[in-house]
C-alpha cells in the first residue's frame, strides 16, 4: 500500500478550489512511494459548497478517471493534514490506494452485500435520520469487529453525502438521509481512537431510577438534588442555577464499559449528552438520550485542557502501536514468554488518516486556527489526512458528541 495522495483548498468558487486540489493530487501521484493509480476517493466539502455537491462530484470523476469509487459528506468545516477550513468554503480529498476486493461503498441506494465480509466501516449519516442510534448499532453488527468510525453530516444548507461506485448511474452519487460510507475487508488495517473534549465535574454515579430520557435517581438520591449540589447552586436562585445547568453536560456509560478513569478523565466509552430539561416536581433531570437504570452518569463540562491532554494521549497510543516496544529474548524467557511471543512485531507506517471532530471543537476551541490539526501533525508527522467537523461522531457502535475520532490506515514499514 502506497501513501494516499491528498489535496485541500479554499476559494469562493468551487471550480477554483477543485482545480487547486487536483493539481496537488496529480503532483503527488508522480512522487515515489505515493499511489499512482488510487481507486477510492474520500471527499469532504464545507456546507458553503453543499448546494453544488453534484457538479463537484461530477467534476472530480471526470478529472480523475482512475478513481472508481467515491464516498464522503459535508461539514461546517473540513480538515486536512495541519489545516482546517472552518465556516468558510473549503474541500479536502484523499485518494486511497486499495484493491477493489478490499472495500465496498454502500448507501441506502446501494446496500452493502452480505457476500462482502466487512471487518470495519467508515460511516457518514444524516442527523435527521429516525432511529439513528439503532441503525448505527445495526451497521456495527454487520461487521466482524463491530467497529465503525465516522460522523454525522453538519450543514446549514443541504445535508448531503457522497456514495458512488463505478457501476452506478453516472447521475447518482449524491444523496440525502440515512447512512452511507465504505466497508473495509480484514486486509485493510486500521488503528482508531476516540478523544474526549470534556472533563468530569462530579464523581461517577449509577442511575438507579429512570424513564425514557429522564433520570430520577442517582445512587438512590433525587437526580435534581444531586445536580444542584454538584454545581453548588440552588433553584431558589433560578437565574444562576439555570446558567450553571446550561454549561453542564452529562457523560453516560453503559454497565461494564470504561467510564471516568482514575485520573479523573472521561473514558473512551463515555457518550456526552446535553441536559435538555429539569423536572422539579419529580426531581428529575432530562437528557438528550434514552437512559435506563444501571448506566453510569457523571456531570461534565467542555475543557480545553482535557481536550488537549486527551488528544495527545490518543496520538501517543497510535504511535506506540505503530512502533511497538519489543522484549529481548532474555527478558521474554524471564517472563516465561515463548520465543514467538518475544519476536519483534513488524513496525507499520501510516498510509493515510481520517479525522472526524465535533463542530464544537476545532481551532477556536484549541486556541487558534487549525490548532487541533497541528497537534495531530506534531504527534503523527506529515501524513496524508482528511476529515470534517461533524454534528456527532461515530466510533465503535456509539454516537458521540464533543469528541474527535482519529483513524489511520497502516501498512508494513518496509512497503514502498
N, C-alpha and C positions, 0 to 999 in steps of 0.2 A: 504494500500500500504506500503510495507516494503522498507527499504533502498536498493538502487540498488548496487549490487556488481560491483566493477570495478578493473581493473588492467592495468599496463603500464610498459614498459621495453624498453631497447635499447640493441642491440647486433649485431655485423656484420652478424651473421647468424640468419635468421628469425626464424628457429626452436627453437633456444635457447631463443630468446625473447618471442616467443609464450609460451614456457614452463614456463617461469617466470610469465607471465600474468595468465596462467591457474592456477598455484599454488596460486596466490593471490586471484583469484576468488573462488576457492574451499575452501580456508580458511575462506573467508568472508561469504560464504553461510552457514557455520555452526554456525555463531555468532547470538546471539539473536537480533531480530529487523531487520535482513537482509533477503532478499528474498532467500528462499532455492531452489525454482524451477522457476526461471525467464524465460520468454518466448522469449523476444526480445533482440537481440544484436545490439549495435551501435558500429561499428568497424572503427577506423581511423588509417591509416598507413602513414608513410612518403614515399616520392617518391623513396627513396632508395630501398624499398620493392615492388614498383609498378609492376615490371615485374613478381613478384611471387604472385600476388594477388589471382589467382585461387587456388593454393595449400594452401595458407594461410587460405582462407575461408573454404576449404575442411577440413583442419586440425582442425579448431575450431569447425566445425559442428560435426566431429567425436568425439572429446574430450568432447564436451558439448552438449550431445544429448537432454537435456531438453530444450535447446534454439531452438525454432521452426522457427523463422524468423530473418532475418538479413538485416541491412542497414548500409551505411557508404560511405567513399570515401578516396581519397588521398590528402595530403597536403605537402607543403615543410617543415612543422613542424606539430607535434601533441601536444595536451595539455591534462594534467591530474592533477586534484587537484592543487597542488602547484608546478608542474614541467612542463617544456616544452622540447620537443626534436626537436630542430630546425636545419635543414641542417645536419642531421645525421640519421642513421637507428633508427626507433622507431615505436611503436604501442601503442594504447590505446583502451580499450574495456570496455564498460559498459553494464550490463545486466538489462533490465528494467522489473520490476515486474508489469505487466499489463494483465488483462484478454484479451483473444483473440478477443472478440467483441468490444474492445475499441480502436483498431488501425488497419490499413491496410498498408502493404508495397506495394509501387507502383513503376512502371518504364514504359519505352516505351514498354517493352516486357510484362509487367503485369499492364495494365492501371487500374486506380482507378475506381471501380464500382460506378455508380450513386446511387446504393442501399445503399452504406455506407454513412452515414450523417457525413461528415468531418466537424469539427469545426475549426481546425487549422492544420498545417502540417510542418514537418521538411523536407527541400528540399536541395538536392545536385544537382549540374548542371555542365555540361561541358561548359567551357567558349567559346568554338568554335561553340556552337550551334547557328544556324541562328535565328534571331528574338528572342533572349533570353529574353529581357526585356518584350516583348509582351507575351511570354509563361509564365513568372513568374506572370504577371498580370492576365492571364487567369487561372492559377492554383489557385491564391488567390481568384478569383471569384467563384471557386468551393467549397470554404469553407464557413461556416456560419459566421465566424468572419472576414474573409478576411485577416487573419494574417498568414504569413509564417515566418519561421526562418531557417537559414542555410547558405550555401555559395557555391562558385564555386571551383571545383577541381583545385588544383595547383600542377603541376608535371612537372619535367624535363625529365621524362620517359613516361610511358603510363598514360593517364588521365582516370583512371578507377573509377567506382562506384560499391558499393555492394548493391544488392537488390534481396533478395531471400525469398520466402515463403515456408512453409513446404510441400506444394502441388506441388512445381515446380520441374522441371527436375533437378536431383542432379548435372548435369554437368553445369547448369546455375548458375547465381548469381553474376557474374562479367560482367559488361557491359561498353560500351563507348558511349558518345553522349547523348544529351537530358537531361531530368530531372528524378530524382528518389527520393525516400525518404519514409517517414512514415506519413500517415494522422491520426489524433487523433480525437476521438469522444468527445462530450461535457463533458463526465465524466472525461476526463484527464485534470486536472487543471494545467495550466502553468502561469508563470509570465515571461515576456520577455522585455528587454530594449536594446536600441542601444546607444553605447558610441562613440562619435566622437574623432578623433585623430588630428584634425586641428583647427586652430584659425583664425578668420577673420582678414584681414589686411586693410580692407576698409569697408565703410558703405554698407548696402544692397541697391541695386538699382533695378528698374524694367527694364526688357528687352522690349524696345519699337519698335525694328525692328530686325528681324532675318529671316534666311532662311537656312533650313537644319541644319547643325552643326555650322553655323557661326552667331555670334552676331554682328550686325552692329551698333545698338544704345542702350545706357543705359540712362534712364531718358531723352531721346531725344538728347543726346550728342554722338558723334562718339565713339564707344566702344574702339578702339585702343588708342585714346587720353586719355580716362578715365583710361585705364590700365597703360599707361606711367606715368600719373600724380600720380596715387596711389602708383606706385613703385618708384617714384621720379627718373626716368631715361628718356633718350631720344634716339630715333632712330638715331640721329646724332652721337651717340657713340654706334654703334651696338653691340660691344662685351659685354660691361657692361649691355646693355639693354637685350640682349638675355640670359645672365647669370641670371639676375633677373627674367625673364619670366620663365626660366626652373625650378626655385624653387617655382613657384607660381601655385596654383590650383584654381579651380572655385567651389563654393558652389551653387548648384541650388535648388530652392524651387518652387513648383507649387503654384498657387494662393490659398489662404485660408489655407496653411499649415504653420507649425512652422519653421521660418527661423532664422535669427540672433536674439538672445534674448536681453533683456535689459542689461544683464551683459556682452554683447559682445561675448557670446559663440554661437556656432552653435546649432540649434535645432535638434531634433531627425529626422525631415523630410528632412533635408538638404542632398543632394547627392553630394559628392565631385567628381569632374572630372578633367582630365588633360587638359591643353591648348596644342593643337596639331598643331597650326599654326597661322600666322598673315597675314592679307591682307592689306598692306599699301595703295594700290590703292583705296580700298573702306572703309578703316578704320575699318576693321572687325577683330574679334578675333574668331578663330575656336577652338571648344572644343570637347571632346570625348563623345558627346551625342547629340541627337536631341533636338533642342531648339525652342521655339516659344514665340511670344510676349505675355506679361502678366506674365511670370515667373519672379521670383526674382533671383538676382545674387549677390554674394559677392566674392571678391578675397580673398584667404586664403592660409595659409602655414601650413605644419606639425609643431606641437608644443608639446614638451614633457610635459610642464606644463599643457597645455589644456587637453592632453590625461589623465594625472594622475588625474586632477580635475574632469573630466567627468566620469572616471571610478569609482571614489569614489562616485560620485553622483548617478549613476545607482545602485550601490550596496546598498547605503543607502535607495533608493526608494524601492528596493526589500525587504530589512529588515523591513522597515516601513509597507509594505503591509502584510508581514508575521506576524508581531506583532503590529496590529493596536492599536492606542490610542483610548480609549473609553471615552465617556462622562458620567458623573454621571447623575442620573435621575433628580436631581435638576437643573443641568446645561442644560440638554436637555429641561426641561419644560420652563426654562427661555428663551431658544431659540425657543420655540414653536415647538419643535420636538416631535414626538409621542413616546410612550414608546417602540414600536417596533424599531423605528429608533435609540433609545438610547441604546438598548440592545447591550451588548458586542458582537463583531464579534468573532467567534471562531478562535483562533490562528492556524497557519499552520506551518508545518516544510518542509524542503527540502528533497525529496527522492533521487533526482539526478539532475544534471545540464549538459547543453551542452554550450560550449563557442566556437564561431567561430570568429577568429580575422584575420585582414588583414596581409598578408605576409610581409607588410612593417612596421608592428608593432613588437610585440614580445619583448623578453628580451633586446636585444641590444638597441631598441628604448626607453625602460623604465629604462635603466641604468645598466642592468646586467642580467645574465642568469636567466630565469624563474621569473623575477621581476614582470611582468604583472600578472602571475598566483598567485604569492604570495600576491599581492594586493587584489585579489579576495578572496583568502582563509582567509586573515586577516579580510575582511569585512563580509563574509558569514559563516565562520567557516570551520571545516574539513568535507566538504560534498563531496559525490561522484560527480566527474566532469570529462568529457572527451570533446574533441573537436579537431579542426585543424586550421591551418593557411592557409587562402584561397586567391584566386586571385580576389575575390569580395565577398561581404557579402550580404545576403538576409534577409530583415526584412519587415514586413507589406507586401506590394506588390511592393517594390522597390529593386533595385540593388544598393548597396552602395560600397564605397571604403574608405580605411583608417579608418575603424570603427571596433568595436567589437560588437558582438550580444550575449548577455548573457540570457539564458533561463533556468528557474528552473521548475522542476516538483514538485508539492506540494501535501501534504496530511494532513488531520487534525492532530494536535499535539498530540491528545490523542491516535491516532492509533499506534500500535506497530507491 
